[in-house]
Amino acid sequence: QVQLVESGGGLVQAGGSLRLSCAVSGSNFIIFRINTMGWYRQAPGNQRELVASITSDLSTNYADTVKGRFTISRDNAKNTLYLQMNSLKPEDTAVYYCNRISTTKYSWGQGTQVTVSS
């Protein structure tokens, strides 16, 4: 059973930065490497949305709302996904989750809370 453990969230002022990590366990490094992985977020009262994704060959895509401010990366040797978030805005406040980009997703982790104060 694959487990996703997100970490790195916290409270930060607008304009600040955070780096999120997602450790993927229960999946050997070959399976992790071939998966397109993504970071999602869910704000109160909103649906979960995809904010960034990265393919096995390191191609990336970003939602327009975070483009130029967030950077997704991965370390296949460590089965870990990262999200560097700069120039944070209050509207980035949400619980952030990672998962693979697939119709058959892994079970969701607990997420990590990001709160940006104005």
N, C-alpha and C positions, 0 to 999 in steps of 0.2 A: 504494500500500500504506500503510495507516494504521499509524503507530507510536505507542506509548504509552511515555512516559518518566516514571517516578515518582521523586520526590526528597523530601528533607526528614526522612528517618528518622534515628534515632540512639539513643544510650543516655541514658536519663533516669531520675531517681529517682521512686519512687511519689509521686503528687500533682503531678508536673510536667506540662508541656505541650509539644506539638510541633505543627507545621503542615506537613502533607504537600501536595505539589503533583503534578499529573499533566498533562504537556504532551502534547497530541494533535497530531501532525503528519501530513501527507498527506491530511487531511480538510478540505475548505473550511469556512468558518465557518457556512455554512447547514446543512450536514449535522451538524456538531457541535451546533449550536443545537437541532435537532429531536430529538436522541437523549436518552433518559433515561440518565443516567450513574450509575455506582456505584463505591463503594470496597469492596473485598473484602480479607479477610486469611486467612492460612494459618499456623497454628502447627505446630510439628513433630509429626508423627504424626496430625494432624487434617486434615479436608477443608477446602477453601477455602470460606469463608462470606461472605455479603454483610452488611456492617455499616451501610451508608448508601446512599441513592439520592436523586437529584434529577431532576425532570422538566424538560421544556422551559419550562414555566411556573413553575418554581422551587418546586414542591411537593416536600417532603422526607419521607423515611421512614427510620427507624432501627431497628436490632435492639435488643431490650430491654436487652441487655448494655451498650450504649453510650449509650442514650437519656439526654439531660440532660447528657452529658459531651462528646459529639462534635457538630460542626457541619459539614455539607457545604455547599459553595457552588461556584459556577462563574462564570467570566468568558468569555462567549461571544466577545467581541472578541479575546481572546487564546487561544481554544481550550484553556482550562486549567480543570482541576477542582481543588478544594482540600478538605482535611479538617483542620479545627481540632480537636485532641484535648486536652482538659483533664482534670484529676484522673485522670491515668493510673494504672492498676493493673498489677501484675505479669502478670495474666492477659490484658492487652492485647498482650503480647509476641507478635510474629508478623511475617511479611513481608506488607506491604500492597501491594495492586495496585488499579489502576483498570481499568474496562472499561465498555462500554455494557450496558444491561439489555436483552438480546435473545437469542433462540435462536441467532442468528448473531453471535457476539462477534468483536471484533477479536482479532488475535494478542496474546497476553499479553506485557506488558513484563517487565522483570527484577525489578520490585518494589523496595520500599525497606524495609529492616529496621528495626523498632522494638523496642527492648529496654527493659523497665521493671524496674528493680531495686527490691527491697523494703528 
